[in-house]
């Protein structure tokens, strides 16, 4: 969970940016951004609002009193009542009634602030917030590590139980049960559960397809847990892997060794992509099969800057986290090999955030 100490530090960084941009007030309505600055894990399904002015005074308008928050003041609106009909429109109207008059230049999260609040003339500050969130604070890293441990509990549960005849849905159930057991609460499990050749051009939710001997099973898991994601992939073999599958695995494994040598602050994301892709192309039986991005940043969202793609303008920065996912695919492999690890970019290199083995069995 995020801490109030670091929420207040993030507010100070936002204040400094507001002074630089000559903004008198910001109005944020993305529940994730509100959590980032206040530590209040508000209901993402209902309207939420947080404002801060250039003196540092802030107000959270929400539907339920948070346990702890770095917001200076909390105002509650009625999110549910049996006394009268209600819907999202009535909730926004109540929020608008609680919002003080805004004066001066205002910055908005344009994709989230309801039009009913009447601040359509404000400047969209979403790009600046996206950049601000690239560098992760210690409490964010702790939250990401919590999500990593959750996924690794799932891998531990299924690795030794995969066998021909199981369905993808049964594997999903095993994974989910392990994560719930670890978290001791419900979990938002998201991921790709496609097995064998079904995974060559993507992934997707589990189906009734049965695992077959010789299949490679790619499990790309990216849950949302206590407001934060991780993004990890392991590939498991059904039965003993063939020599070709082992050769493909070693190629992808070596891509991570190369990545760990290359990643440094200032590295151009597009150059990183091209160097790893060139290595993957040395595996001739699946040459040209690496069709997707090499990776991306993540945190409160599963996909954040930087993008590790050939068209990316981003330079890697110290303090951000990367999901790096090299892969090769092919009918000859009875699926594909994708291994995804999560890395923290340091001044002199990277620190892996995950530790579950990369082996096929």
Order of alpha helices (4+ residues) and beta strands (2+ residues): alpha-beta-alpha-beta-beta-beta-alpha-beta-beta-alpha-alpha-alpha-beta-beta-beta-beta-beta-alpha-alpha-beta-beta-beta-beta-beta
